[in-house]
Every structure is written in structure tokens, then in C-alpha cells.
Amino acid sequence: MLIENLGLVKSANISDEKLTVFTGKNNTGKTYSSYFIYGVLSYLKSISFDFIDEEFIKKLFFESDKKTIKIQINYEDIEKIVIRKVSQELNKNLKKIAVDTFKLKESEFEKLNFKLSDDEIIRFYKIDTNFKNEAMNTPKKFNYADFLNIEMAYNVSGVDIEILILKEEFSKTAIERICTVIINDGILNPPNNIFYIPAERTGINVFKNELNESRLRTYDTMMNTFQFASLKQKNSKIEKKVLQEQIELILGTSKSSYPKPISDYINFLNNMNNKPEMIATEIPSDFLRNEILEGKYEINDDDDSVSFRHRYGRKMYRTKTIPFHVASSSIKSLFGLDYFLDHVGSSGDYLIIDEPELSLHYKNQKKLALFFYELIKIGYKVILSTHSDILIRELTNLVLKSKLSEDYRSDMEKDIKIYNFINGEAVDLGPITEINNFENFDSTSFEIDEEYSELLYLVRNKNEK
């Protein structure tokens, strides 16, 4: 994916791999880029495709006396439709996506440019994988009450669709809409979730009950009202605009003024009780609890409060719990990730994390590298923005170990990309095992070591005199 003229980022050509890592000094565009990628990927999930022309549907349904209609859609045509529609949507709504993601004025994105390759679009919707997996399986069946039945079967060249009208009085518009939704669900297989964990998560996790959207709006209302009251220039247009904003905030008709990744994360935490009990077939969060946290979170159903219970031995937990707000920073930091993987996440999901190493000791940063390495093995796609050289060096070791394995499929090097954000660009550092010097980290480490050696020499020399 190509990002141009986004904040401090002048040009970033980023490959969509299983594990993508952003490194670089502060204020080089790492978080900005990950925010925007999150906004774009979230938007892609909302696009609906018309695989059957609207006029064609009308002709089939309403100029024919047939109760059963059969249609075939070729794979090549499906890919062309998806690529064309995505490209059109991004060209048309790119600035709107940026505004909705960052909550900034459209003028901030005048020169913004973004492009996805055709392969990246196809991979996002898993069109090729979906076809291969479903080709020899039992046909998919969909029904809408007792009005409409749709059966879809996959073959070598395309998708066969059989539509059975059970009641003629069913409205034309409803049939068109239902066919569009069902065919989209039957043909495409985009990620179930695009999940962003921001660097601000520690505070958000602690105050999640206070930081719901209604309270955010109330806070915004109070602050803006104070600003309104202190206006020195009594301009009627300004007064009217500010007053209107306050009314919208009070009525709840305005959107959150916080960037989409943060606002979405707050909403995620405040809707945890609405999540299913457990949907993941594999529970990667077990590794977090056993190896890093050495304990588990517990949520009180009565007041939605969170506490933490330390592990005792290998399988038992201490009787006494620790209130979440006085737990260690590392425990606070990993709460959202633990809950997502347990109750929401599934293979194929995108997981984007800003500074995953927050508050973690070097030993646990090393374990975290193994955690992400295993996560992409079971199908997650991960994007990290990090300042941890420990995490990256351990990823390097894990890849080198995979090369020593007798199982050729274990070599994960091609699935990991590391970018260093510098001078307005995202520089691809190449194969991870061939990076001898992480300039972003090593130059500072060498500088400290050299200064230490020099100062130590001077101190000893002074003492000798």
C-alpha cells in the first residue's frame, strides 16, 4: 500500500504481510500511518459489491414467470468487480476516511494520496482462498423468512447461484437488497475484525467506565461551553455555531471528537458485556496469562469492574484479587488484548498495536516477540509500532530458528517486514535475518557505551593523579 503526504510521512510504500513492524524515532509518522491504515481497512469492510447488475436482477425477477432463477458468476469477473469498486471508493472518499479517522479538518489532507495494489485488495477479501476452500464443499444456503431461498455452490470456473422465490408479493426492492447482501456474504470473506490497541490504552483501561461516549460528549460540552462564555468577540455567527455544537453534543447527535482508533477502543471496552462468552478455537491469550501476566483478569458482572488474580503454582490462582486501578502498569496495558483474543478475535483478523512493549521488562518483551510470532502462525495479521529493539531482535532469532527446522513450511522470514520511519519515508529494512545493524536503536546504544567508556577512563585517570 502506498501512502503519500500524510502528516510527516511524505512517502511510505508498505507491503501487507502477516507481521508488519514500524520502527523509528518519535514524531516520524509511525502512529499516524497505523491510524490511517486502520481507518482504510475498517472502511473496506463496509463496502458492498453489486456482483449482479441491478437491471439484470429486475429482468430476471420481474420480466419472467420463473420461480427459480439460476445465475453463474465467473471468478475473474468477481475479482474485477471488487478491484474496480474498491479503487473507486478510495478515490472518491479518501479525504472523508482521513477526516473520520483523525477527526481533523479536510484541509489537513489536501495532498493525501493512497493506493492499494490489486493483489492486496483480493487478499483482504480472501477471494482466492475462499474459492479454493469452498470449491469441493457442500453448497451454502441462505433464506429470508419464507419469502426467498438462495443456494450457492462453487465450481472450477465460478459460483453458481440459485434463487427461489417462495412468495411473489415480496417487494422488488427487498429482493434486490437481500440478494446483494447474501451474495456479498457468500462470495467474500474479509476479516471479521480490524482491531486497534492505542498507546493510550493504560489510562483508557483503568477509566473505561468513565470514558464512555456519553461522558466524552458531556466533557466536550462543558469545555466548549466555557470557551463560548469567554469569547471576547461577540460575533453572532460564531455564537450560533458554537451553540449549535453544544446542542448536538447534549442530544448525542455529534460524533466523538477523538481519533477513530481511540474512540473505537473506548467503545469496545464499554461493550464487553455484549460479547459472546468464547468464540476462538485457539486461545493465544493463554500464553499472555501464563508467561507474561502470570495471572488472569476477572470482570464483575454487577458493576463491570475489573480485578486481577495472580497465579499460584502452574494451574492455581490466589484467593485474593487486586483491584485493577492499583495493579501494575503491565497488567493494565495488556487487558484489552487479552479480552479481544479470548472473546472476539479469530484467524484472519487484523490486530494493530501501538507500542506493545509498554511497561514490560526486557524478559517479557522477549516473550512478547514469541507471542506475536505464534499469533501470525494461526492466521492473524499483525501491525506493530514499536521502540523495542528487544522485540525485534528476538523476532530475528525466532526466524533463524525456523530456518534450522526440518519442516520447510516453518520458515517465516517472508511473512515479516520491518520499516524504519525516517526523513518522511518508511524504509524497508529488507529480510530480517540480514539486518546486521538496527541504526534506529544501535546508534544510540553505541553512543552511550562510548561515552561511558570515555568517562570511566577520565574518572580513573583523575583518581590516579
N, C-alpha and C positions, 0 to 999 in steps of 0.2 A: 504494500500500500504506500502511495506517495502522498506526503503531507508537505505543503509549501505555505510559507508566510502565516504561520500560526504562532502569535506571540514572538518569543525569541527564536523560534525554530524557523529558519529560512528554507531548509530542505531536509526531509527525512524520508528515505526510501526503506521501509521496514517490511521484512518478509514475515508472512503469517505462519509461524512454526508452532510446534507443540509447546515449547517453552521459550519465551522471548524475554530477555533481561535488558533493562535500561540502566546504564550507569552514567556518571558524570558529576561535576561539581554542582553546588547549589545554584539555582536560578539559571539552568541551561535548557529547560523545556521538557524535562522528563515527565513531571506530573501533568503539565499542560497537554502533552501528547497522549498520555494514557487516559486523561479525561476525555479527550476528543475521540479517541478510538472507542471508548465505552459508549459515547453518545451515538456514534455512527453504527456500531454493532447493535445497539438497542433499537435504533431506527430500522435497521434491516429486518429485524424480527417482525415489525409492524406492517411490512409491505404485503399487499395481497395481489396475486397474479391472475390474470384472465387467460387461462390456457385454452378456453373455448370462446371464440368470438361471440359477443352479445347478440349480434344479428343471426348468427348461426344457431344459437340456442333458441331464439324466438321462432326461427323457421322450423326447427326440429320439433319443438313442443306444440306450437300453435298453428302450424300450417300442415300438420299431419294428424291422422286419426290413430296413429300407433300408440299403444300403451307402453311399449318397451322400445327404447332407442339405444343403439349401440354406437360408440364412438371410439376411435383409436387415436392416440397422440404419440407421435414419434419422439424418442429421446432427444434427438438433435433439435427438434422444434422446441421442446421444453427448455433446453439449455439456452437457446437463442432468445426465447421469451423472457427468461429470468435475467439474463445478462442485459438485454435491452431495457427492461423495466427498471432494474437497479441503477443502471447508468443514468437513465432519465430522471429518476427520483433524486439521486445525489446531485446532479447538475441543477435541478430545479430548487431543491430545498437545503442546499449545503449551508447557507448562512443561517437559515432557521434552525438547523440542527445545532450549529455552533452557539447561537443565542440561547436556545433551550438548555444546552449543556453547561455553559459557563455563566448564564444569567448576566451577560454584558450586552451593550448596545451593538446593533448590527454594523455600525461604522467601524467597530474594532476588527471586523473580518472582511474588509473591502477587498483585500488581495488574496484571501484564503483560497487555496486550491487543494483538492483531494481526489485521488483516483484509486480504484481497486482494479486489479487485473482480472481477466475473465476467469482464470483458474481459482483465484481467491473467492470470487462470487460463488462459483459452483461448489467449492469445498465448504463454504459457510452453510449452504442449504443442503449439503450432503446428498446431492442429486445422484452422483455416480455410485456412492456407497449404498444408498437406499435401493437403487435398482438391482445391484448385484445381490444384496441380501434378500430381497423380496422376490426375485425372479422365479424361484422354484417353490415358493411358499404358497399357502392357502390364500385365496383371494380375500381382500379386505372388504368388509361390508359395512355400510352406513345406512342409517334410516332416520327419517324425521317424522316422529309420531307415526301416524298411519296414513300419511299423505304421499311419501316419497321413499323409495329404496334405491340405493346406489351400490353397485358392486364393482370393485377394481381388481384387475389381475395383471401381473407383469409378465411380459414375454421378451424374446430376444430383441425385438425391434422397438418396442414401445409399451404403452399402458393401454389396456382395453378397459373401457368404461361402459357399464350397462346401467341405464337409468329407467326405473319402473315407476310410472305414475299410478298411484293407487286411487286417487280421487281427483276428478277433473276440475272440481270447483276450487282447487288450491290455486292461489293467486300467481300470476305470471311473474311478478317481481320477486316474490318469495322463492320460487323455484330457481330463478337466476342467481339469487344471493346464496341460497343453500348449496347449489352446485359449485359455486365459486369457492365457498368455504371448505366443503368436503374434498373437492379436488385438490385444493392447496394442501390440506392436511394429509391427503393420501399420497401426493407426489413429492412434497418437500419434507425435509427433516432437519430444520435449523436447530441450534442449541436450545434446550429448554430454558436455560438461564444465562444471562450475562450479568455477572455479579462483581461489584466493585467494593473493595475494602479500603477506605481512605486512611491517610496517615493520622487524621484527627480522631481515629476510632477509640482511643483510650478514654478520652473525655466523653465521647458520644455513648460508649458502652456503659459508663458509670451513670450518666444522667439521661439514659434513654427514656425513662418515664416522664421526664420533664421536657424533653426535646421532641415532642410530637408536633405535627404540623399545626395544630390549632394554637398551641402555645407559641410556636415560632411566629405565627401571624399576629398573636397578641403582642409579643415583644416588638415586632416591626411596627405595629400600630402605635404603641407607646412612644417609641423612639422618633418616628416620623411626626407624631403629634407635637412633641417637644420642638422639633425642627420647624414645624409650621408656626408654632406660637412665637418663635424667636425671629421670624422673618422680619428684617428691617425694612425691606422694600415692599410696600403694600400694593403689589401688583395683582389685580383681580384674576388674571389668567393663571398665575402661579398658585394663588389661593384655591382656585377652583380645582386645579389639577391635583394638588396635594390632598384636598378634602375628598375628592373622588377616590384617590388611592386608599384613604383611611376607611371609607365606606366599603370598598371592595375587600379590604383585609378583614374588617369586622364581620362581613357577611360570608367570608370564606370563598369568595369568587376569584380571588387572585392566586397566582401560583407562588410557590416558595421562592424567596429571593436568594436561596442558597444554590450553589452549583449542583447539577443533577446527581453526580456521584454521591455527594454528601446527603442531599435530600432523600435520595432513594435508599441510602443505607439507614437513615433515621426511620424511614417508613418500614423498612424490612424489620428492624428491631421492634418497632411498635406493633407489628402484626404477627409476631412469633406464635402467639397462641392459636392463630388461624391456620398454622401449618400442619400437615399430616404428621402422625406420630413418627414414622420412619419409612422412607421410600428407597433409600440407597441399598443396592445389593451388596456392595462392599463399603465398609466403613473406614475410610482413611483417617478419620478423626481419632480412631483408637490409638494411632501412633502418636498424635499430639498429646493425648491424655497420659499415655503410658511412658513415653520417652522424654517429653519436654515439660508438660504441666505437672506430671506426677500427681494427678488428681482429676476430679471431674466437676463440672458445673451442675447446679440444680436450680430449677426455676419454680418458684412458689405459685401455684395456680390461683391462689386467692388474691394476691396483690401484684403479681408479675415481677416480684423482686428476685434477684439472682444471688446465689451464695456459692461458695466453693468448698469442696470436701477433699482434703489431702488423702493420698493413697497410703495405706499401711501394709507393708509387705508387697506381694505381687498382685493379689486379687482383692484384698480387703481395703476398706476405707474407714477413716477415723470417724467417730461418732459426732464430734463437734464440727460444725460448719463455720466458715469465715464469711461475714457479710462482704458482698462484692466490693463495696466502696473502700474497704480497708485492706483488700487483697493486694498482692504485689503487682507492679506495673505489667509484668509479663503475662500474668493471669488475666488482667483487664484487656490486654492487647489482643489476645487470641480468641476471645469469647465469640465474636461474630463468625469467624472462620470455622470454629468448632461446630456451632449450631447449623451453619449453612451445609456443611458436609454431611452432618447427621440427618437432617430433616428435609433438605431441599435439593442439594446438588446431585448430579448424575453424570455419567460418562457423556462427553461431548460438550459439556458446559464450558463457558469462558469464565475464568477466575482472574481478576485483575487486582493486584495488591500493591499499595504504595508503602514502601519501607517495611517489608515483612519482619525484618530483624529488630524492630522496635523493642527496647528494654531486655533483649535476650543476651545472655552471656555467650562468649565465643563458642563454648561447648554446645550450646543449644542452637546457635546459628549453623554450626556444622551439621547437626541433626536435621535442621530445617531444610538444608540442601537435599538430604536424602528423602525427606518428606515430599518435596516438590518433584523430585526425580521419579519417585514411585507414583505420584499423582498423575503425571502425564502418561505413565505406562498403562494406567487403567482408563485412559481416554479423555481426561480433562485437558483443556488448553489453558496455559497459564502465562500471564504477562506480569512481570515484576519490575518495579522501580526501586533500586537499592543503592545503599552506600556501604554494603558489607563485602569486603574482599574475602572474608572467611567463607561466606556462602558461595561465591563464585569459584574460589579455589577448590572447595570440596566438590562442587559440580564437576570440575575438571578431573578430579581424582576418580569420581564415580564413572565418568565416561571412559577414562583409561582402564578401569577395572572391567568395563563392559567389553573392551577390545580384547581382553585376555580370556574372555569366556569362550567356551567351545560352541555355544549357541550363537550363530552369526546374527540372529534376529535381535540380540541384546544390545548391539552397537547403537547407542542413542545419539551419537555426535551430530548426525544430520538433522536431528529434531530440536537442537538448541542453538539459539542465536543470541549474541551479546552485542549491544550497541553502546558506544560511548558518545554522549552528547557534548559537543564542543564546538565553539565558534559558529553556532547557528545550524549545525548539522548533526545527524545521527550517524556516526561512523561504524560500519560493520567491522568488527574485530576479527572476523574470519573463524575458522574451525577452533573450537575452544581448546583443544589439546595442543594447538600450535601457537598459542598466545604465551610467549615467554615473559613478557613484561606488561603488567597492567598499569600503564602510565598514570591512569587516573588515581590509583592508590599508591603505587610504588614510589613515585617521585617524592611524595610527602614523607613516606616511611624512610627513604634513603636520606632525606634532608634532616629528619630528626636524629637518625643514627649518626650521621656525620657530625652534627652539632654536638651530640652527646660525647662522641669520641674526642672532639676538639676541646670541649670544656673540661672533660675529665683530665686530659693531658695538661691543660693550663693550671688546674687546681693542684695536681700532683707536683708540677714544676714549682708552683708558688710555695707549697709546703716544704719542699726540699731546700728552698732558699732560706 
